[in-house]
């Protein structure tokens, strides 16, 4: 766990920051992190925890809503099925499928929970139709950030290694471990 310290801090802060700064709706690296983090960290559970921790931290500031649980479960399911081997085709396919899955689950939750749409097939179709602009942002951001994170894996691993070395060297020196 201590060799993953950099990732925990870096991703939690970056992801929370991306959700808090002004941005187009649904244009965040959260889904991309759910896809790439298990591969990068080489531990599915910690990789699953990163986007959830970041979501929770930023939701404490932004506020929670009734279908938050659906969003968290969708992110967890995306991370659970994310590839654990670096394959550009698998990661790209996962980014597209993850965006579709997020669109399907979250908009179904909006249709069920909110009173914006009639609770019939026509209301469900209207809900999905009106959410298409959000899907575009989700798809573009997930593919873009998945590509950026995948390309950056080597550099992030180097940063993780160097950061951990200096942090734990300082701790050992300071406390004589």
Steps between C-alpha positions, in 0.01 A plus 500: 500500500777745582637470145164637375503810721569741213214361293253531784584863567559605137184349354275594790609864481503526120162333459336703774654816351366416152150461640517826694635734232259633237471248218246387240244261648631142531846596371724355771770230521303293754396218264843494337658457842261217580627333181874569531563507877474122557752446219732778615496403866498126423238453769134494406367589847718808545432592139127478569537710814673796333212639294252426780710687758538794261128502426414491869744781588365724226138403576549612859575845357258499203218318676334163467190409300252212507664285232858540626502133597431404136793711383735342755386148408541576131855625555579193710363269230711676236815455709409141573488414129795719397784315327801411714737477202615797293322458170405813309209323332366366831541834677341694212210255479455517875493882486220495242304225678548668839356823363200311362451311827519825700246661265259206530516458877503861611224614266286204600547612860401856405185366333409280799580744783412845369155613401622669182374226270186286488557147632432330169700395195452840336634674812802270506578571134460874562740478793765325291446732203543815707817355656683452169699828532629377838592166342711676239705667777528175694619310194752761389644552849520129580678414174728806525599449865537122455742567215691764701527275806603200290770701324613640837527164680879487472539854634246450778683184610827695510337782698351244739835332551689827557234647727481187712878487526527858626201481733607178667866603507393818683278304741772246572758774555268713713378219724805269478308198371 
